[in-house]
Amino acid sequence: TVDPASAEAFEAAVRQAKPLFLAAEGCQGMRLERVIEVPGRYLLRVDWDSVEAHMDVFRNAPAFQEWRALAGPFFTEPPQVVHSAQVV
């Protein structure tokens, strides 16, 4: 969640950070989705090979710190992280 007044700048920061994800070991892709019903709410979907690729590899890499430096200032509340698996 970000301040709706900062939405464009946040989206630009995520665009700038996209290569950090795509270059990360175990990342198969990422996308940012805007929640239509709630201004300032976003879903960042990152396709990882495994939870470990995200939690152990990426989160301990310099790229994670770069990502947080770009996007973190826009967050109005801590991001909620969930891991899921496609079943259908």
FIKOLZA-1660 file (N, C-alpha, C; in steps of 0.1 Angstrom, whole numbers, plus 5000, padded with zeros to 4 digits):
% residues 88
   i   px   py   pz ch aa at
   1 5009 4988 5000  A  T  N
   1 5000 5000 5000  A  T CA
   1 5009 5012 5000  A  T  C
   2 5006 5022 4991  A  V  N
   2 5013 5034 4990  A  V CA
   2 5003 5046 4991  A  V  C
   3 5007 5058 4993  A  D  N
   3 4999 5070 4992  A  D CA
   3 4995 5071 4977  A  D  C
   4 4982 5072 4975  A  P  N
   4 4977 5073 4961  A  P CA
   4 4984 5085 4953  A  P  C
   5 4987 5095 4961  A  A  N
   5 4993 5107 4954  A  A CA
   5 5007 5103 4949  A  A  C
   6 5013 5092 4954  A  S  N
   6 5027 5088 4950  A  S CA
   6 5027 5076 4941  A  S  C
   7 5015 5073 4936  A  A  N
   7 5013 5061 4928  A  A CA
   7 5023 5061 4916  A  A  C
   8 5023 5071 4908  A  E  N
   8 5031 5072 4896  A  E CA
   8 5046 5070 4899  A  E  C
   9 5050 5077 4910  A  A  N
   9 5064 5076 4914  A  A CA
   9 5068 5062 4919  A  A  C
  10 5058 5056 4926  A  F  N
  10 5060 5042 4930  A  F CA
  10 5061 5032 4918  A  F  C
  11 5052 5034 4909  A  E  N
  11 5053 5025 4897  A  E CA
  11 5066 5027 4889  A  E  C
  12 5071 5039 4889  A  A  N
  12 5084 5042 4882  A  A CA
  12 5095 5035 4890  A  A  C
  13 5094 5035 4903  A  A  N
  13 5105 5029 4911  A  A CA
  13 5104 5013 4909  A  A  C
  14 5093 5008 4908  A  V  N
  14 5092 4993 4906  A  V CA
  14 5097 4990 4892  A  V  C
  15 5094 4998 4882  A  R  N
  15 5099 4996 4868  A  R CA
  15 5114 4996 4869  A  R  C
  16 5120 5005 4876  A  Q  N
  16 5134 5006 4878  A  Q CA
  16 5140 4994 4885  A  Q  C
  17 5132 4988 4894  A  A  N
  17 5137 4976 4902  A  A CA
  17 5135 4963 4894  A  A  C
  18 5127 4963 4884  A  K  N
  18 5123 4950 4877  A  K CA
  18 5136 4943 4873  A  K  C
  19 5146 4949 4868  A  P  N
  19 5158 4941 4864  A  P CA
  19 5165 4934 4876  A  P  C
  20 5163 4940 4888  A  L  N
  20 5169 4934 4900  A  L CA
  20 5163 4920 4902  A  L  C
  21 5150 4920 4901  A  F  N
  21 5143 4907 4902  A  F CA
  21 5146 4897 4891  A  F  C
  22 5145 4902 4879  A  L  N
  22 5147 4893 4867  A  L CA
  22 5161 4887 4867  A  L  C
  23 5171 4894 4873  A  A  N
  23 5185 4889 4873  A  A CA
  23 5187 4880 4885  A  A  C
  24 5178 4879 4894  A  A  N
  24 5180 4871 4906  A  A CA
  24 5179 4856 4903  A  A  C
  25 5188 4849 4910  A  E  N
  25 5187 4834 4909  A  E CA
  25 5174 4829 4913  A  E  C
  26 5167 4821 4905  A  G  N
  26 5154 4815 4908  A  G CA
  26 5142 4823 4904  A  G  C
  27 5144 4836 4899  A  C  N
  27 5133 4844 4895  A  C CA
  27 5129 4841 4881  A  C  C
  28 5116 4837 4879  A  Q  N
  28 5111 4834 4865  A  Q CA
  28 5103 4846 4859  A  Q  C
  29 5100 4856 4867  A  G  N
  29 5093 4867 4862  A  G CA
  29 5087 4875 4873  A  G  C
  30 5082 4887 4870  A  M  N
  30 5075 4895 4880  A  M CA
  30 5066 4905 4874  A  M  C
  31 5056 4909 4881  A  R  N
  31 5047 4919 4876  A  R CA
  31 5041 4927 4888  A  R  C
  32 5037 4939 4885  A  L  N
  32 5030 4947 4895  A  L CA
  32 5016 4950 4891  A  L  C
  33 5007 4947 4899  A  E  N
  33 4993 4949 4896  A  E CA
  33 4987 4959 4906  A  E  C
  34 4979 4968 4900  A  R  N
  34 4972 4978 4908  A  R CA
  34 4958 4973 4912  A  R  C
  35 4954 4974 4924  A  V  N
  35 4941 4970 4929  A  V CA
  35 4931 4981 4925  A  V  C
  36 4922 4977 4917  A  I  N
  36 4912 4987 4912  A  I CA
  36 4904 4993 4923  A  I  C
  37 4899 4985 4932  A  E  N
  37 4889 4989 4942  A  E CA
  37 4896 4998 4953  A  E  C
  38 4909 4997 4955  A  V  N
  38 4915 5004 4966  A  V CA
  38 4927 5012 4961  A  V  C
  39 4925 5025 4960  A  P  N
  39 4936 5034 4955  A  P CA
  39 4948 5032 4964  A  P  C
  40 4960 5031 4957  A  G  N
  40 4972 5030 4965  A  G CA
  40 4976 5016 4969  A  G  C
  41 4967 5006 4966  A  R  N
  41 4970 4992 4969  A  R CA
  41 4975 4985 4957  A  R  C
  42 4986 4977 4958  A  Y  N
  42 4992 4970 4947  A  Y CA
  42 4995 4955 4951  A  Y  C
  43 4996 4947 4941  A  L  N
  43 5000 4933 4943  A  L CA
  43 5013 4931 4935  A  L  C
  44 5024 4928 4941  A  L  N
  44 5036 4925 4934  A  L CA
  44 5037 4910 4933  A  L  C
  45 5036 4904 4922  A  R  N
  45 5037 4890 4920  A  R CA
  45 5050 4886 4913  A  R  C
  46 5058 4878 4921  A  V  N
  46 5071 4874 4916  A  V CA
  46 5071 4858 4915  A  V  C
  47 5074 4853 4904  A  D  N
  47 5075 4839 4902  A  D CA
  47 5089 4834 4905  A  D  C
  48 5089 4827 4916  A  W  N
  48 5102 4821 4921  A  W CA
  48 5102 4806 4919  A  W  C
  49 5114 4800 4916  A  D  N
  49 5115 4786 4915  A  D CA
  49 5111 4779 4928  A  D  C
  50 5114 4786 4940  A  S  N
  50 5111 4780 4953  A  S CA
  50 5110 4791 4963  A  S  C
  51 5104 4788 4974  A  V  N
  51 5104 4798 4985  A  V CA
  51 5118 4801 4989  A  V  C
  52 5127 4791 4989  A  E  N
  52 5141 4794 4993  A  E CA
  52 5148 4804 4984  A  E  C
  53 5144 4803 4971  A  A  N
  53 5150 4813 4961  A  A CA
  53 5147 4827 4965  A  A  C
  54 5135 4829 4970  A  H  N
  54 5131 4842 4975  A  H CA
  54 5136 4845 4989  A  H  C
  55 5134 4837 4998  A  M  N
  55 5137 4840 5012  A  M CA
  55 5152 4839 5016  A  M  C
  56 5158 4829 5010  A  D  N
  56 5172 4826 5014  A  D CA
  56 5182 4833 5004  A  D  C
  57 5179 4833 4991  A  V  N
  57 5188 4838 4981  A  V CA
  57 5186 4853 4979  A  V  C
  58 5174 4856 4974  A  F  N
  58 5172 4870 4970  A  F CA
  58 5172 4880 4982  A  F  C
  59 5166 4876 4993  A  R  N
  59 5165 4885 5005  A  R CA
  59 5178 4887 5011  A  R  C
  60 5188 4878 5008  A  N  N
  60 5202 4880 5014  A  N CA
  60 5211 4886 5003  A  N  C
  61 5206 4890 4992  A  A  N
  61 5215 4895 4981  A  A CA
  61 5214 4911 4981  A  A  C
  62 5224 4917 4976  A  P  N
  62 5224 4932 4975  A  P CA
  62 5212 4937 4967  A  P  C
  63 5207 4929 4958  A  A  N
  63 5196 4934 4949  A  A CA
  63 5184 4936 4958  A  A  C
  64 5182 4928 4969  A  F  N
  64 5171 4931 4978  A  F CA
  64 5172 4944 4984  A  F  C
  65 5183 4948 4989  A  Q  N
  65 5185 4961 4995  A  Q CA
  65 5183 4972 4985  A  Q  C
  66 5187 4970 4973  A  E  N
  66 5184 4980 4962  A  E CA
  66 5169 4981 4960  A  E  C
  67 5162 4970 4959  A  W  N
  67 5148 4970 4957  A  W CA
  67 5141 4978 4969  A  W  C
  68 5145 4975 4981  A  R  N
  68 5139 4982 4992  A  R CA
  68 5142 4997 4992  A  R  C
  69 5154 5000 4988  A  A  N
  69 5158 5015 4987  A  A CA
  69 5149 5022 4977  A  A  C
  70 5145 5015 4966  A  L  N
  70 5137 5021 4956  A  L CA
  70 5122 5022 4960  A  L  C
  71 5117 5011 4964  A  A  N
  71 5103 5010 4967  A  A CA
  71 5099 5013 4981  A  A  C
  72 5107 5010 4991  A  G  N
  72 5104 5011 5005  A  G CA
  72 5099 5024 5009  A  G  C
  73 5105 5035 5005  A  P  N
  73 5100 5049 5009  A  P CA
  73 5086 5051 5006  A  P  C
  74 5080 5044 4997  A  F  N
  74 5066 5046 4993  A  F CA
  74 5056 5039 5001  A  F  C
  75 5060 5028 5008  A  F  N
  75 5051 5020 5016  A  F CA
  75 5045 5028 5028  A  F  C
  76 5032 5027 5029  A  T  N
  76 5025 5033 5040  A  T CA
  76 5023 5024 5051  A  T  C
  77 5025 5011 5049  A  E  N
  77 5024 5000 5059  A  E CA
  77 5034 4989 5054  A  E  C
  78 5038 4981 5063  A  P  N
  78 5047 4970 5059  A  P CA
  78 5040 4961 5049  A  P  C
  79 5048 4957 5038  A  P  N
  79 5042 4948 5028  A  P CA
  79 5039 4934 5034  A  P  C
  80 5028 4928 5030  A  Q  N
  80 5025 4915 5034  A  Q CA
  80 5030 4905 5024  A  Q  C
  81 5038 4895 5028  A  V  N
  81 5044 4886 5019  A  V CA
  81 5037 4872 5021  A  V  C
  82 5033 4867 5010  A  V  N
  82 5027 4853 5010  A  V CA
  82 5033 4845 4999  A  V  C
  83 5034 4833 5001  A  H  N
  83 5039 4824 4990  A  H CA
  83 5028 4815 4986  A  H  C
  84 5026 4813 4973  A  S  N
  84 5015 4805 4968  A  S CA
  84 5020 4795 4957  A  S  C
  85 5012 4786 4954  A  A  N
  85 5015 4776 4943  A  A CA
  85 5003 4775 4934  A  A  C
  86 5005 4776 4921  A  Q  N
  86 4994 4775 4912  A  Q CA
  86 4990 4760 4912  A  Q  C
  87 4977 4759 4913  A  V  N
  87 4971 4745 4913  A  V CA
  87 4962 4742 4901  A  V  C
  88 4957 4752 4894  A  V  N
  88 4949 4750 4882  A  V CA
  88 4954 4758 4871  A  V  C
% end
